[in-house]
Every structure is written in structure tokens, then in C-alpha cells.
Amino acid sequence: GGAKEDLQPRTNMSTATQYVWYGSFGSNLCSERFRCYLQGGRVAGMSVSQPGCRDTTVSFRVPPTPDCPTTSMVVPHRLFFAQVSPWWDNGGVAFLDVSSVEEDAEWFSHLRLWRTTLEQYNDIFAQENGLDPNDDDAFQRFTAQAVIDLASSRSGSHRIRDSWYGYCHGLGFAREGEPILTFTLPPAELRAIRTGAAYDAVNPPSQGYHDVIRRGLVELGIDRADADAYLKSRHVLASP
């Protein structure tokens, strides 16, 4: 189960705005929470406010409505919770294991796709890693060609070291010339947690973090009880 059939990127992008579809799997499944990255602020359960993007345009309603929807997809990668986040009451936060492909659909993950400009995506990526979105030199920002290449090859780029979400991974295209990108731990660190080398990093989420993700899943049309079950089954990562 996955995305629509991939489309080929357009070749002449010099004059057009480059759009990127950010594939969220954690708290940014929730539209109110994701809006904080665009316009600043915080939601219940968060201990830190976000500064927001330089371009504060929001292309969706909160919550989304039938005439202003968002897009979602299911990917064959497992979601799990790990680390200790002071932003979320010292609970674990969500990671998507793009280092391996799940064969059992029970462990596939729901992603919500938010259409942003490339500039907004770079600012979101900065905020997710605790950097100043106004500082163009905080990390090597993604170019239009870079995001097209990541989506085409379904590969990753580790742009921010020593950070939980500094690795960006391509997941194909949502529509012609518009890549789907997500960010998570780099593959070596994902494998270390999954194989037990860093198993002590596994940590269930705080109730507030769980609730925000569940709100996002419900917005996608998933039954509240099913959303709870989906998340709770991923609170514990069975040691192989």
C-alpha cells in the first residue's frame, strides 16, 4: 500500500515555484500542530513555541475541510518512539524507519502530506532541528534540484549532524515535479535502535504527544479507537 504511481519530474523549473510535499508521521499529522511551523506558536502538550516560517502562508484550513483537504499515503516503513524530548514532557518522539521495508502491512505507517514551497520546507526542516529558520547559513539548504534528485532516487541526505531529524529522505512524487520528502534519524542510527545496539533509546510518548498524533490520524478519517491502537502498538519496539 503506498502512494500514487510516481510521475516524472518536469525538466524546466527555472521560473516556476518549487513545491515540496512534506510527509509527516508524528505530531505534524495534526493540522493545528503543523500550522505552528508555518505561523509560529504552540499547541497543548508542547513546552516550546515555534518561530514559524518566513513565508507564513497556510494552504489548508484547520481542521481541514472537504473543500480544502490534505493528502495522505501509507508507506512500508515502521513508526516507533524513542529518545527523550523536553518539548513533549520527556516522552519519546516518533521516528520513521526508512532503513528497512516492512513486509507485513500491519507495520506500515500513515503519512500526511503537506504541500509547501521549497523555502517553507527548508524553514520547517530548520525548526524541526532546533535551528533558526531565518538563518540561511544554519545548514546547507535544499535546492530545487536536490529535492527532485532525492525523490527520484528515493534516497536520503544527512544535512544536520547530531540531530534527531537531520536526515531527509525522498519518497517519490505527489504530482509531476513535486517531491515527497520526510525527515527522520539517519539509517545507521535507525538500525542501531531496531537491532538492539541502541535499544535503550526506545521510549514511549507522553500522553500529550500521543494525543496530538491521534488528533491528526482522526483528521485523516481514521476512527479514534483505531488511531489509539495504531499508536499504542508502536509504543514498544519488540527486540529482534
N, C-alpha and C positions, 0 to 999 in steps of 0.2 A: 504494500500500500504506500503510495507516495504522491509526488507532485504530478502535475500535468506533464504531457510529453514535452521534453525540452525543445526550445526554439533556438535557432541560430542567432547569434548576436548580429546587430547591424554593423556595417563597417565604417560608415561616415558619421562620427559622433562629435565632430569638431564644434558644431554650432548648437547642438541640442543639449538641454539639461540632462545630466546623467542621473537616472533614478536607481535606487537600490532597495530591495525588499529585505528588511531585517527580520530574520527568523528567530522569534523569541520562544523560550521554553520554560522560563522561570517566572518571576514576579511580573515581567513585562508582558505576559499573557493578558494581564489586566489593563484595560484601556486607560483607566484613571492613573494607574501607576506609570504606564509608559508616557503619558502626557507630561509627567514631571520632567522627563528627559528633554522634552521639546520646549516646554514653557517654564520650567522651574518648579520648586516646591516639593512636597512630600505627601504621602498618604498614611493612614493609620497603620501602625506597626513598624514604620520607618523611624529611625532615630536621627537621620541626617537628611537635610534638604538638598535637592539638586539645583545647580545654577541654570540649567536649561541650555538650549542651542542658541546660536546667534540668529538663526532664522527660526522664529517661533511658530511658523505655520503648522497647523494641525489639520490633516486631510481627512479626519474621521470625526464622528460625534462620540461623545462619552455619556452613557454607553452607546455602542454602535446601534444603528437602526437599520431596518431592511433596505431603506433607500440610500444608506451611507454605510455599507458593510465593510468588514475587513476579510482577509483571505486566510485560510489555514491549510496545513498539509500534515501528513503523517510520515515520519521518517523511520527507517530501520536502525535507529540508534537508541541506546538506553539512557534514560534520565536517572540520575542519582543525586543524593545530597551529601555534601562534605564540607570540610573546613569549619571555621568558627567566625561568624560575621557579626561585628559590633553594630552594623547597620540594622540587623534583624535580631536583636536580643540574644546575640551569641549562639544562635542556632546555625545549622548548616545551610548552605545555599545550593541552588541547582546547577548541575553540570550536564552537558550532553556528551556522551562518549562517542565521538566521531572517529576514534581509532579502530573501532570494530563495527561490523554489520551484524545485527541480530537476525537470526533465522526464525525465531518464534515471535509471531505478531503480538503476543501478549506484552512483549517488552518494547514495542515500537513507541515512539513519542509524538505527542501533539505539539506542533509549532504554529504560532500565529505570525502571519506575515504583515509587516507594517511597511507601506511604501513611503520612502523618504528620499530627499535629494542626497546626492553623494556628500555634499557639505554637511547636511544634518547627520548622516551616518557617521562621518568622522567625529563630529561633536558628541554623538551618543557613545561611540566607542571610547572617547576620552573620558567621559563621565563614568562609564561603567568601570573604568580602571582607576578612578580617583584622580584624574588629571583635569587641568583647566581647559575647557573646550575652546576658550578664546586664545589659547597659546598654540600657534601653528607649529611651533618647534618642540612641543611636548613629546611628539612621536612622529615617525615618518607617515604622514597622512596618505591615505589611499587615493590613487589617481583613477580616472575612468578606465584606463587600460588594465590597471591592476585588478579591479573588481571583475571586469569581464574575463580576464585570464583565470582568476580563482574559480569563477562559476563554470567556465568551460572545462577546466581540468578537474573540478571537484577536489581541489587541493587547498592547502592552508598557508597562512603567512603569520609567523610569530613576530608581531610588531612591538609588543611591550613586554619586556622581560620582568621576571619576579612579580607577576600579577596573575590573578586567577582567570581573568577574561582577556588576556593579551593576545590570544591566538584566534585569528579569524579564519573561518572555513567556508568554502563555496559549496552550494547545494543545488546548482543548476540555475535555470532561468524561470521567472514567473511569467514573463512575456518577452517578446523579442527585444533583446538589448538591455533587459532589466534583470540583473543578477539577484539571486537569493543568497544572503550571507548570514552567518551566525557567528557568535564568539563563545569560546569555552577555554578550558585548560588545554595546553599543547598535548599531542598524543602520548609522548613519553610519560607525562605525569598522570594522564588518564589511565594508562596501562598499569602504572605503579599502584594506583589505588585499586583497580579492578583485580589485579593478580595477587594482592595482599602485601606487596612490598611497602606500601604506604597505607595499609588498611586502617590504621588508627585515625586517618583523616576523615573517615566516614562519620557523619554526624546528622541526625535527623533535624528537620527545620523547626524553627519556633512556630507556635500556633499562628502568630500574626502573619508570618511569611507563607505558611500553608494556606491560610485563608485568602490571601491576596491572589495566589496562584489559582486556587479553586474558583474565585470570582471570575478570573479570566477564562477558565475552562467552561464555566456556566455561560458566559457571554458567547462562547463558540457554539452553544446549543447542547452541551453535554449535561446530562442530568446531574444534580448536585451530589447525590449518593454515589454515582459512578465516578464523578470527579474526585470525591474523597477517597474512594477505593483505589483509583489510579495512583494518587499521590502516596497514600499510606503504604501501598505495595512497594514503593520505591524509597521509603524511609530507611529501610535496612538493605544493604547490598550483601547478598549471600556470598560468603567467601568461597572461591572455587576449589 
